Amino acid sequence: MRWRLESVLTLVINTLWMQNIVTDRDVCKCKNQTLCKPISSSHRVQVEVFGFHIGTDRWVQYHWPKITTIVVSGAVEDKFYCIVHSYNIRLVLKADITMYHLRDNATMELWKNHIVVLVRTYNLDGIYIHFSGKLNKGTWNYHELTRMVIKSASHFRNELPGCQISFAVPWTPSCKKERCYDFLAIAHVIDFFFVESFKIPNDKREGCVATSSSPYHHVLTGLSDYIKMGVDSRKLVMGVAWYGYDYTCKSFSKDGTCELEIGSHKDPCSYKVAKLMRYKDIVKHLPRSLTGKVWNDVRKAPYFVFMDGKTYHQVWYDDPESISMKSTFLKKLKLGGIGVVKLNDLDHNRTAWATLHAEEMWNALCPP
């Protein structure tokens, strides 16, 4: 009873707040006023290239013709907005669903109405739905999330005609790590699954060692399993990361094995215990490393080793070579596209050195 009362009060307060947003809605800041009109999902491209934009660094140097959709967390700079739409690139809102939103109909209604207001206010072109929480198959919340996504997708299409709707899913549909959704039911009502093929935990049978979080064969298996279960391959967008992980080695052997310390972390043998390193920092660090680039042919991914004092570190990452190999899945599996997390992790300065590295990474996304 208390939850229902709180939900109603919250709904009333937020409805009034959202009405103020609509009233104070900004006018179009683009010289060409047509650029402020949402881009309909009827504007189709052969291969989708998603990009996640966080922050304000050097976005002017993005390779605009290669991008089809950019995910943002809210309002963006006027100049950024106008440039994006001038290239017919969609801007879609990252919309987080938490366990809180599943608790009753009132909170579900509040969430979807709130998202519609934000998309209209910022003149965006769609919604990228991300669920934050753990779900097991067949549980009450498992069914409630499915119901919420189905109802919300219908509401979005009625209120925002032509909008693009995508949903984030784990690298595999095998319900590992308590990330289990009703994939087929959700796939039926959205445009794309963004498959997080860059968050793959270690195989514990290989020991507690540093390794790639996006091994070639694991990525292929995960995508193939979605297709085998009945998801239309054209709805799958394979995610790649423009960052790597810096592992601190408990011990380091001559064969290149970096053994990790088993601490108190819930997942002590995975990328979660490592420090994230952006690609722009990786290419700067690489020439000063002990090994230079080392290629692992099993995982089809590079790494390098450096020392901090007397401690060995091993950095696993993706580069143009490894990304190009995974990009072949676009044609092999007839995928809907590829997606980058995140665009700001490249050095988009105008120097020749930065331009070369950025060009190679952009070209790796859609090889000929």
C-alpha beads as a LAMMPS data file, in Angstrom:
LAMMPS data file: protein, C-alpha beads

368 atoms
367 bonds

1 atom types
1 bond types

-500.0 500.0 xlo xhi
-500.0 500.0 ylo yhi
-500.0 500.0 zlo zhi

Masses

1 110.0

Atoms # bond

1 1 1 0.000 0.000 0.000
2 1 1 2.824 2.359 0.912
3 1 1 4.582 1.707 -2.404
4 1 1 1.389 2.481 -4.324
5 1 1 0.898 5.787 -2.476
6 1 1 4.518 6.792 -3.083
7 1 1 4.175 5.896 -6.755
8 1 1 1.062 8.027 -7.200
9 1 1 2.657 11.024 -5.463
10 1 1 5.820 10.633 -7.525
11 1 1 3.744 10.379 -10.697
12 1 1 1.884 13.626 -9.939
13 1 1 5.054 15.559 -9.030
14 1 1 6.985 14.380 -12.074
15 1 1 4.075 14.994 -14.423
16 1 1 4.015 18.647 -13.324
17 1 1 7.797 18.838 -13.731
18 1 1 7.608 17.341 -17.226
19 1 1 4.923 19.831 -18.243
20 1 1 7.332 22.626 -17.333
21 1 1 10.007 21.066 -19.551
22 1 1 7.649 21.038 -22.504
23 1 1 6.653 24.644 -21.842
24 1 1 10.311 25.729 -21.671
25 1 1 11.315 23.709 -24.724
26 1 1 14.161 25.315 -26.646
27 1 1 13.637 26.537 -30.191
28 1 1 15.738 25.120 -33.010
29 1 1 19.318 26.435 -32.871
30 1 1 20.340 25.165 -36.335
31 1 1 20.601 27.605 -39.253
32 1 1 18.725 25.063 -41.313
33 1 1 15.518 24.633 -39.302
34 1 1 14.740 21.281 -40.919
35 1 1 17.710 19.772 -39.049
36 1 1 15.687 19.892 -35.843
37 1 1 13.111 17.454 -37.188
38 1 1 13.533 13.875 -35.915
39 1 1 15.018 11.395 -38.377
40 1 1 12.525 8.621 -38.984
41 1 1 13.418 4.945 -38.777
42 1 1 12.218 4.779 -42.389
43 1 1 15.608 6.302 -43.234
44 1 1 17.349 2.936 -43.538
45 1 1 20.994 2.203 -44.210
46 1 1 22.668 -0.993 -45.325
47 1 1 24.806 -1.369 -42.173
48 1 1 24.118 0.402 -38.879
49 1 1 27.129 1.898 -37.098
50 1 1 26.235 2.831 -33.527
51 1 1 28.455 5.108 -31.469
52 1 1 28.238 6.130 -27.813
53 1 1 29.036 9.801 -27.166
54 1 1 29.982 10.791 -23.623
55 1 1 31.590 14.138 -22.871
56 1 1 32.720 16.884 -25.204
57 1 1 36.228 15.922 -26.353
58 1 1 37.148 16.531 -29.974
59 1 1 33.880 15.373 -31.482
60 1 1 34.329 17.664 -34.481
61 1 1 36.824 15.108 -35.859
62 1 1 34.440 12.154 -35.729
63 1 1 34.190 10.359 -39.081
64 1 1 30.590 11.413 -39.579
65 1 1 29.873 9.586 -42.871
66 1 1 30.570 6.227 -41.170
67 1 1 28.088 6.728 -38.279
68 1 1 24.350 6.066 -38.452
69 1 1 23.261 6.322 -34.796
70 1 1 24.740 8.090 -31.765
71 1 1 23.615 7.236 -28.235
72 1 1 23.579 10.150 -25.776
73 1 1 22.543 10.512 -22.145
74 1 1 20.532 13.718 -22.522
75 1 1 20.844 17.175 -24.018
76 1 1 23.812 17.838 -26.324
77 1 1 25.559 20.950 -27.600
78 1 1 23.632 22.808 -30.279
79 1 1 26.512 22.616 -32.775
80 1 1 26.913 18.889 -32.168
81 1 1 23.195 18.321 -32.686
82 1 1 23.116 20.263 -35.962
83 1 1 26.178 18.492 -37.388
84 1 1 24.822 15.064 -36.452
85 1 1 21.479 15.670 -38.137
86 1 1 23.126 17.233 -41.188
87 1 1 24.629 13.774 -41.843
88 1 1 21.273 12.035 -41.262
89 1 1 22.691 10.431 -38.117
90 1 1 20.128 9.550 -35.489
91 1 1 20.525 10.765 -31.924
92 1 1 18.955 8.339 -29.472
93 1 1 18.484 8.687 -25.721
94 1 1 20.044 6.186 -23.326
95 1 1 17.144 5.201 -21.091
96 1 1 17.991 3.137 -18.007
97 1 1 15.480 0.754 -16.473
98 1 1 16.237 -0.350 -12.934
99 1 1 14.590 -2.877 -10.645
100 1 1 12.731 0.058 -9.065
101 1 1 10.852 0.735 -12.298
102 1 1 9.440 -2.800 -12.328
103 1 1 7.735 -2.614 -8.966
104 1 1 4.241 -1.555 -10.156
105 1 1 2.242 -0.116 -13.050
106 1 1 2.531 3.460 -11.786
107 1 1 6.329 3.516 -11.884
108 1 1 6.296 1.881 -15.321
109 1 1 3.908 4.532 -16.624
110 1 1 5.987 7.295 -15.100
111 1 1 9.173 5.967 -16.712
112 1 1 7.813 5.666 -20.237
113 1 1 6.061 9.056 -20.111
114 1 1 9.234 10.656 -18.780
115 1 1 11.289 9.162 -21.635
116 1 1 8.809 10.439 -24.250
117 1 1 9.039 13.954 -22.817
118 1 1 12.854 13.895 -22.867
119 1 1 12.999 12.633 -26.463
120 1 1 10.566 15.342 -27.579
121 1 1 12.304 18.050 -25.557
122 1 1 15.717 17.318 -27.049
123 1 1 14.287 16.561 -30.538
124 1 1 15.883 13.111 -30.522
125 1 1 15.280 10.193 -32.850
126 1 1 14.832 7.208 -30.600
127 1 1 15.560 5.313 -27.401
128 1 1 18.361 2.952 -26.359
129 1 1 17.074 0.886 -23.425
130 1 1 19.512 -0.483 -20.871
131 1 1 18.457 -2.586 -17.900
132 1 1 20.562 -2.267 -14.745
133 1 1 20.071 -5.276 -12.543
134 1 1 20.246 -9.056 -12.347
135 1 1 17.474 -11.293 -13.607
136 1 1 16.993 -15.042 -13.597
137 1 1 14.750 -16.826 -16.067
138 1 1 11.152 -17.296 -14.986
139 1 1 11.267 -14.930 -11.995
140 1 1 8.608 -12.306 -11.373
141 1 1 10.949 -9.452 -12.419
142 1 1 11.930 -11.377 -15.557
143 1 1 8.315 -11.295 -16.721
144 1 1 7.769 -7.728 -15.523
145 1 1 10.731 -6.432 -17.556
146 1 1 9.359 -8.137 -20.669
147 1 1 5.930 -6.617 -20.061
148 1 1 7.416 -3.175 -19.459
149 1 1 9.533 -3.208 -22.626
150 1 1 6.624 -4.431 -24.775
151 1 1 4.230 -1.798 -23.403
152 1 1 6.858 0.952 -23.593
153 1 1 7.810 0.119 -27.190
154 1 1 4.148 0.334 -28.225
155 1 1 3.787 3.644 -26.373
156 1 1 6.963 5.080 -27.954
157 1 1 5.822 4.160 -31.458
158 1 1 2.443 5.818 -30.887
159 1 1 3.852 8.975 -29.297
160 1 1 7.080 9.202 -31.338
161 1 1 6.236 7.909 -34.837
162 1 1 9.284 6.627 -36.706
163 1 1 11.515 6.468 -33.633
164 1 1 14.289 3.883 -33.414
165 1 1 14.207 1.563 -30.388
166 1 1 17.189 -0.542 -29.347
167 1 1 17.887 -2.694 -26.302
168 1 1 21.217 -3.681 -24.688
169 1 1 21.834 -7.410 -24.260
170 1 1 24.791 -9.475 -22.961
171 1 1 27.286 -11.138 -25.289
172 1 1 25.415 -14.447 -25.083
173 1 1 21.734 -15.383 -24.610
174 1 1 22.716 -18.311 -22.372
175 1 1 21.654 -16.425 -19.227
176 1 1 25.092 -16.214 -17.638
177 1 1 25.828 -13.865 -14.735
178 1 1 22.086 -13.481 -14.017
179 1 1 21.487 -11.383 -17.137
180 1 1 18.575 -13.343 -18.461
181 1 1 15.825 -11.727 -20.525
182 1 1 12.977 -13.010 -22.670
183 1 1 15.097 -12.299 -25.735
184 1 1 12.614 -13.433 -28.392
185 1 1 9.682 -11.488 -26.955
186 1 1 11.757 -8.314 -26.613
187 1 1 13.378 -8.709 -30.050
188 1 1 9.922 -8.789 -31.600
189 1 1 9.085 -5.221 -30.489
190 1 1 12.413 -3.391 -30.909
191 1 1 14.580 -2.464 -33.901
192 1 1 17.979 -3.611 -32.634
193 1 1 19.709 -5.597 -29.948
194 1 1 23.004 -3.941 -29.043
195 1 1 25.094 -6.995 -28.129
196 1 1 27.783 -6.207 -25.540
197 1 1 30.410 -8.438 -27.157
198 1 1 33.192 -6.719 -25.207
199 1 1 32.214 -7.787 -21.670
200 1 1 33.037 -11.473 -21.784
201 1 1 34.283 -12.960 -18.480
202 1 1 37.239 -15.334 -18.241
203 1 1 36.809 -19.043 -18.626
204 1 1 37.648 -20.196 -15.086
205 1 1 39.040 -23.456 -16.494
206 1 1 41.971 -21.439 -17.864
207 1 1 42.888 -20.202 -14.396
208 1 1 42.797 -16.767 -12.829
209 1 1 44.780 -14.944 -15.513
210 1 1 44.560 -11.751 -17.538
211 1 1 42.948 -12.198 -20.943
212 1 1 40.875 -10.505 -23.614
213 1 1 37.342 -9.433 -22.681
214 1 1 36.336 -9.865 -26.328
215 1 1 37.846 -13.115 -27.699
216 1 1 37.081 -13.745 -31.361
217 1 1 35.504 -17.194 -31.001
218 1 1 33.419 -16.210 -27.969
219 1 1 32.005 -13.211 -29.844
220 1 1 31.151 -15.421 -32.829
221 1 1 29.522 -18.047 -30.611
222 1 1 27.447 -15.509 -28.700
223 1 1 26.087 -13.836 -31.834
224 1 1 25.432 -17.207 -33.491
225 1 1 23.471 -18.375 -30.438
226 1 1 21.109 -15.386 -30.710
227 1 1 20.436 -16.302 -34.334
228 1 1 19.969 -20.001 -33.518
229 1 1 17.346 -19.160 -30.888
230 1 1 15.320 -17.262 -33.504
231 1 1 16.423 -13.617 -33.274
232 1 1 16.552 -11.983 -36.709
233 1 1 20.263 -11.457 -37.450
234 1 1 19.457 -8.053 -38.983
235 1 1 18.390 -6.900 -35.525
236 1 1 21.809 -7.652 -34.019
237 1 1 24.381 -4.874 -33.618
238 1 1 27.755 -6.251 -32.501
239 1 1 29.371 -4.029 -29.871
240 1 1 33.130 -3.403 -29.825
241 1 1 35.156 -1.369 -27.346
242 1 1 37.686 1.333 -28.089
243 1 1 39.327 0.697 -24.738
244 1 1 41.254 -2.076 -23.019
245 1 1 41.987 -3.376 -19.526
246 1 1 45.147 -2.935 -17.476
247 1 1 45.640 -5.987 -15.234
248 1 1 48.007 -5.980 -12.252
249 1 1 49.900 -9.291 -12.233
250 1 1 50.401 -11.260 -9.030
251 1 1 53.079 -13.143 -10.982
252 1 1 54.273 -13.040 -14.571
253 1 1 55.772 -15.992 -16.442
254 1 1 58.014 -16.074 -19.500
255 1 1 55.257 -17.497 -21.672
256 1 1 53.280 -14.275 -21.156
257 1 1 50.846 -15.503 -18.489
258 1 1 49.764 -12.797 -16.056
259 1 1 48.355 -14.497 -12.957
260 1 1 45.873 -12.375 -11.006
261 1 1 45.485 -11.946 -7.274
262 1 1 42.326 -13.629 -5.980
263 1 1 40.882 -10.960 -3.711
264 1 1 37.504 -10.138 -2.234
265 1 1 35.946 -9.013 -5.526
266 1 1 32.850 -10.999 -6.572
267 1 1 34.466 -11.794 -9.922
268 1 1 38.215 -11.676 -9.140
269 1 1 39.378 -13.366 -12.349
270 1 1 37.663 -11.101 -14.893
271 1 1 38.075 -7.698 -16.500
272 1 1 36.127 -6.228 -13.564
273 1 1 39.280 -6.197 -11.404
274 1 1 41.315 -4.388 -14.077
275 1 1 41.722 -0.697 -14.740
276 1 1 40.074 0.594 -17.893
277 1 1 42.496 2.175 -20.390
278 1 1 41.225 4.176 -23.379
279 1 1 42.642 3.397 -26.812
280 1 1 44.088 6.903 -27.100
281 1 1 46.148 6.137 -23.966
282 1 1 46.990 2.605 -25.092
283 1 1 48.733 3.780 -28.278
284 1 1 50.751 6.285 -26.245
285 1 1 51.754 3.656 -23.688
286 1 1 52.552 0.916 -26.205
287 1 1 55.952 2.270 -27.430
288 1 1 57.153 2.512 -23.813
289 1 1 56.101 -1.051 -22.929
290 1 1 58.481 -3.973 -22.302
291 1 1 57.077 -6.097 -25.106
292 1 1 55.414 -3.915 -27.694
293 1 1 52.304 -5.428 -29.259
294 1 1 52.012 -9.193 -28.694
295 1 1 49.387 -11.108 -30.670
296 1 1 47.477 -13.978 -29.042
297 1 1 46.320 -16.263 -31.829
298 1 1 43.850 -18.212 -29.669
299 1 1 41.850 -15.150 -28.636
300 1 1 42.850 -13.217 -31.766
301 1 1 43.591 -10.149 -29.677
302 1 1 46.690 -8.104 -28.784
303 1 1 48.247 -7.291 -25.443
304 1 1 51.406 -5.697 -24.078
305 1 1 53.345 -5.773 -20.810
306 1 1 54.793 -2.929 -18.793
307 1 1 56.191 -2.479 -15.304
308 1 1 55.135 -0.065 -12.593
309 1 1 57.976 -0.178 -10.101
310 1 1 58.568 -3.879 -9.541
311 1 1 55.060 -4.919 -10.537
312 1 1 54.184 -6.374 -13.924
313 1 1 51.079 -5.162 -15.742
314 1 1 49.415 -6.708 -18.781
315 1 1 47.070 -4.687 -20.993
316 1 1 44.587 -6.486 -23.248
317 1 1 42.751 -4.453 -25.860
318 1 1 41.286 -4.388 -29.366
319 1 1 43.045 -2.657 -32.240
320 1 1 42.416 -2.328 -36.006
321 1 1 43.619 -5.889 -36.615
322 1 1 41.373 -7.584 -34.043
323 1 1 38.354 -5.368 -34.776
324 1 1 38.678 -5.976 -38.533
325 1 1 38.589 -9.723 -37.915
326 1 1 35.398 -9.443 -35.850
327 1 1 33.887 -7.033 -38.385
328 1 1 33.799 -9.889 -40.894
329 1 1 30.874 -11.238 -38.837
330 1 1 28.732 -8.455 -40.336
331 1 1 28.642 -10.264 -43.685
332 1 1 29.187 -13.797 -42.380
333 1 1 26.168 -13.648 -40.042
334 1 1 24.230 -10.956 -41.939
335 1 1 24.169 -8.689 -38.885
336 1 1 22.343 -5.385 -38.706
337 1 1 25.465 -3.474 -37.768
338 1 1 28.332 -2.740 -35.418
339 1 1 28.573 -0.399 -32.442
340 1 1 31.425 1.450 -30.722
341 1 1 31.853 2.071 -27.011
342 1 1 32.826 4.841 -26.982
343 1 1 33.604 7.407 -29.691
344 1 1 35.551 9.670 -27.334
345 1 1 38.143 6.985 -26.597
346 1 1 40.053 7.752 -29.793
347 1 1 42.481 10.662 -30.041
348 1 1 40.712 13.036 -32.414
349 1 1 43.378 15.724 -32.341
350 1 1 44.515 17.084 -35.702
351 1 1 48.108 15.822 -35.398
352 1 1 49.338 13.394 -38.087
353 1 1 50.044 10.733 -35.442
354 1 1 46.547 10.927 -33.939
355 1 1 44.860 11.105 -37.332
356 1 1 46.610 7.920 -38.492
357 1 1 45.556 5.877 -35.461
358 1 1 42.000 7.222 -35.566
359 1 1 41.695 6.509 -39.304
360 1 1 42.773 2.899 -38.814
361 1 1 40.216 2.308 -36.063
362 1 1 37.356 3.891 -38.024
363 1 1 38.226 1.878 -41.131
364 1 1 38.295 -1.354 -39.103
365 1 1 34.580 -1.058 -38.326
366 1 1 33.378 -1.756 -41.862
367 1 1 36.145 -3.361 -43.891
368 1 1 35.522 -3.781 -47.644

Bonds

1 1 1 2
2 1 2 3
3 1 3 4
4 1 4 5
5 1 5 6
6 1 6 7
7 1 7 8
8 1 8 9
9 1 9 10
10 1 10 11
11 1 11 12
12 1 12 13
13 1 13 14
14 1 14 15
15 1 15 16
16 1 16 17
17 1 17 18
18 1 18 19
19 1 19 20
20 1 20 21
21 1 21 22
22 1 22 23
23 1 23 24
24 1 24 25
25 1 25 26
26 1 26 27
27 1 27 28
28 1 28 29
29 1 29 30
30 1 30 31
31 1 31 32
32 1 32 33
33 1 33 34
34 1 34 35
35 1 35 36
36 1 36 37
37 1 37 38
38 1 38 39
39 1 39 40
40 1 40 41
41 1 41 42
42 1 42 43
43 1 43 44
44 1 44 45
45 1 45 46
46 1 46 47
47 1 47 48
48 1 48 49
49 1 49 50
50 1 50 51
51 1 51 52
52 1 52 53
53 1 53 54
54 1 54 55
55 1 55 56
56 1 56 57
57 1 57 58
58 1 58 59
59 1 59 60
60 1 60 61
61 1 61 62
62 1 62 63
63 1 63 64
64 1 64 65
65 1 65 66
66 1 66 67
67 1 67 68
68 1 68 69
69 1 69 70
70 1 70 71
71 1 71 72
72 1 72 73
73 1 73 74
74 1 74 75
75 1 75 76
76 1 76 77
77 1 77 78
78 1 78 79
79 1 79 80
80 1 80 81
81 1 81 82
82 1 82 83
83 1 83 84
84 1 84 85
85 1 85 86
86 1 86 87
87 1 87 88
88 1 88 89
89 1 89 90
90 1 90 91
91 1 91 92
92 1 92 93
93 1 93 94
94 1 94 95
95 1 95 96
96 1 96 97
97 1 97 98
98 1 98 99
99 1 99 100
100 1 100 101
101 1 101 102
102 1 102 103
103 1 103 104
104 1 104 105
105 1 105 106
106 1 106 107
107 1 107 108
108 1 108 109
109 1 109 110
110 1 110 111
111 1 111 112
112 1 112 113
113 1 113 114
114 1 114 115
115 1 115 116
116 1 116 117
117 1 117 118
118 1 118 119
119 1 119 120
120 1 120 121
121 1 121 122
122 1 122 123
123 1 123 124
124 1 124 125
125 1 125 126
126 1 126 127
127 1 127 128
128 1 128 129
129 1 129 130
130 1 130 131
131 1 131 132
132 1 132 133
133 1 133 134
134 1 134 135
135 1 135 136
136 1 136 137
137 1 137 138
138 1 138 139
139 1 139 140
140 1 140 141
141 1 141 142
142 1 142 143
143 1 143 144
144 1 144 145
145 1 145 146
146 1 146 147
147 1 147 148
148 1 148 149
149 1 149 150
150 1 150 151
151 1 151 152
152 1 152 153
153 1 153 154
154 1 154 155
155 1 155 156
156 1 156 157
157 1 157 158
158 1 158 159
159 1 159 160
160 1 160 161
161 1 161 162
162 1 162 163
163 1 163 164
164 1 164 165
165 1 165 166
166 1 166 167
167 1 167 168
168 1 168 169
169 1 169 170
170 1 170 171
171 1 171 172
172 1 172 173
173 1 173 174
174 1 174 175
175 1 175 176
176 1 176 177
177 1 177 178
178 1 178 179
179 1 179 180
180 1 180 181
181 1 181 182
182 1 182 183
183 1 183 184
184 1 184 185
185 1 185 186
186 1 186 187
187 1 187 188
188 1 188 189
189 1 189 190
190 1 190 191
191 1 191 192
192 1 192 193
193 1 193 194
194 1 194 195
195 1 195 196
196 1 196 197
197 1 197 198
198 1 198 199
199 1 199 200
200 1 200 201
201 1 201 202
202 1 202 203
203 1 203 204
204 1 204 205
205 1 205 206
206 1 206 207
207 1 207 208
208 1 208 209
209 1 209 210
210 1 210 211
211 1 211 212
212 1 212 213
213 1 213 214
214 1 214 215
215 1 215 216
216 1 216 217
217 1 217 218
218 1 218 219
219 1 219 220
220 1 220 221
221 1 221 222
222 1 222 223
223 1 223 224
224 1 224 225
225 1 225 226
226 1 226 227
227 1 227 228
228 1 228 229
229 1 229 230
230 1 230 231
231 1 231 232
232 1 232 233
233 1 233 234
234 1 234 235
235 1 235 236
236 1 236 237
237 1 237 238
238 1 238 239
239 1 239 240
240 1 240 241
241 1 241 242
242 1 242 243
243 1 243 244
244 1 244 245
245 1 245 246
246 1 246 247
247 1 247 248
248 1 248 249
249 1 249 250
250 1 250 251
251 1 251 252
252 1 252 253
253 1 253 254
254 1 254 255
255 1 255 256
256 1 256 257
257 1 257 258
258 1 258 259
259 1 259 260
260 1 260 261
261 1 261 262
262 1 262 263
263 1 263 264
264 1 264 265
265 1 265 266
266 1 266 267
267 1 267 268
268 1 268 269
269 1 269 270
270 1 270 271
271 1 271 272
272 1 272 273
273 1 273 274
274 1 274 275
275 1 275 276
276 1 276 277
277 1 277 278
278 1 278 279
279 1 279 280
280 1 280 281
281 1 281 282
282 1 282 283
283 1 283 284
284 1 284 285
285 1 285 286
286 1 286 287
287 1 287 288
288 1 288 289
289 1 289 290
290 1 290 291
291 1 291 292
292 1 292 293
293 1 293 294
294 1 294 295
295 1 295 296
296 1 296 297
297 1 297 298
298 1 298 299
299 1 299 300
300 1 300 301
301 1 301 302
302 1 302 303
303 1 303 304
304 1 304 305
305 1 305 306
306 1 306 307
307 1 307 308
308 1 308 309
309 1 309 310
310 1 310 311
311 1 311 312
312 1 312 313
313 1 313 314
314 1 314 315
315 1 315 316
316 1 316 317
317 1 317 318
318 1 318 319
319 1 319 320
320 1 320 321
321 1 321 322
322 1 322 323
323 1 323 324
324 1 324 325
325 1 325 326
326 1 326 327
327 1 327 328
328 1 328 329
329 1 329 330
330 1 330 331
331 1 331 332
332 1 332 333
333 1 333 334
334 1 334 335
335 1 335 336
336 1 336 337
337 1 337 338
338 1 338 339
339 1 339 340
340 1 340 341
341 1 341 342
342 1 342 343
343 1 343 344
344 1 344 345
345 1 345 346
346 1 346 347
347 1 347 348
348 1 348 349
349 1 349 350
350 1 350 351
351 1 351 352
352 1 352 353
353 1 353 354
354 1 354 355
355 1 355 356
356 1 356 357
357 1 357 358
358 1 358 359
359 1 359 360
360 1 360 361
361 1 361 362
362 1 362 363
363 1 363 364
364 1 364 365
365 1 365 366
366 1 366 367
367 1 367 368
